[in-house]
Amino acid sequence: MELETFLLATLTAHVGFAIFVTVHAQQTGREKGNWPYLTLAFGLAGIAGYFFYEPDDGAL
């Protein structure tokens, strides 16, 4: 696979993942925060963070 093809496929996937996170947040009423941007930059790691990250409310 050529480098240009790989980069285009990666960019397309990351944009699609970011759209998915945004749409999911809107449909479920969940706070999207910065997760669409992080997903755009980091792909599947951003999706994992969106679904599994629970912010610490400062409780010990």
N, C-alpha and C positions, 0 to 999 in steps of 0.2 A: 504494500500500500504506500502510495506517495504521501509525503509530509502534508501537502496541501489538502488532500482528501481526508486524511486523519484529523487535521485541525478543523476543517469544515464540519465533519461528523461530530467532533467533540463540542464545538460551538453550538451546533444545532441541538444536541442532547441537553446541554446546560441551559439553553434558552427554554426548551420544552419543560425541563424540570422546574425552572423558576416560575413558569406559567402555571404548572400544576400546583405548586405550593401556594401561589396567590389565589387561584380559583378554589382550592380546598379550604383555605382560610376564610374566604368570603362565604362559601356555602355552609360551613360549619359554625361560623361566628367565632372562630378561634383567632386570637391575636397573632398576626403574621410577623410583626416586629421587623427585624432586618433579615429574616430568613430567605426571602426571595433573592436578595442581593448576595448573601452568602452562598446560596445554591447556584446562582449564576457563576460565581467565582470557583466554587469547589465541587459542584456536581452532586454526586450521591452522598457525599459527606454532609452537605447542606440539608438534604432531605432527611437524613438520619438525625441530624441535630434538631430539625423542625419537629419531628415526631417524638423524639425521645428526651429532649432537653426540658428539664423542669427547673425554672428559676428558683433560687434560694430566697425565701422571703425574710431572711435574717433570723429565723428561728434556730435555736440551738438544740 
